[in-house]
Each structure stands twice: as structure tokens, then as C-alpha cells.
Amino acid sequence: MHEETGGEAIITTGVGQHQMWAAQYYGLDAPRRWASSGGLGSMGFGLPAALGAAVAFDGSQREKRVVVDIDGDGSFLMNCQELATAAIERLDIKILILNNQHLGMVVQWEDRFYKARPPAPGHGAGTLP
């Protein structure tokens, strides 16, 4: 993606494993190209942040930039209704969803700290004894 955008894109992320992947592998090489909630744990941050960046960098007062939201399926679902805002306002954003079919970071931390015991039946990889 970095190669395709020439490193000029504004990247937004939600919170989760996809956020870690994007931070490690996108290859940010200039300031003010990354918008993420950092360690605040705000799932669903990525899409609304992308909408704001698309408005700010739409070419009217600032140079137009490609805006890409790199999101996980769980984080994206927190604010997917904002797709309506993007459509109504005709905002030019790209969305990359990494779908691992569960809240990956939640399961990762449960496995690490609770010895793979999920909080409820059907949640995570195992079952309660």
C-alpha cells in the first residue's frame, strides 16, 4: 500500500491487531500521515477519523490526499453506520478491512492472561469447563 500511494496517504486505524500491523508494516516516513487513538483503546476510531481527514484534505484548502482506513472487522463494526455519512457527503476514502472473524486482540489478551479461558461459552477458541 505504501508503494501504491507513494507514502503520501493519510492512514487511519481503529484499535486491535490491525492497528499493530499497520503501525509496523505501512512504513510511515513523514509526519502527519497517521491518525490512531494510540493506547486509548477506542475501537471504531478509524472510520470517523478517515472521514475527518477526507474533509480536511479534499483539495479545497489543502492538497488533496488519499485517505485509507485500515480496520479490523470488529473495530469497523463499531461505526460502520458512518458509511452513510461518507456516501451522503461524497467523501473519497478507501477502507481496508482485515477480517479475522473475531475481536482478535481481545482473544489474544484472554489467551495470555487468563490461560485461554473465555468469559462466556462460544466466545474465543475454547469453552468454559
Secondary structure, DSSP 8 states (H G I E B T S, - for coil): -HHHHTT--EEEE-SSHHHHHHHHHS---SSS-EE--GGG--TT-HHHHHHHHHHHTSSSSS----EEEEEEHHHHHTSTTHHHHHHHHT---EEEEE--SS-HHHHHHHHHHSTT--SSTTSSSS---
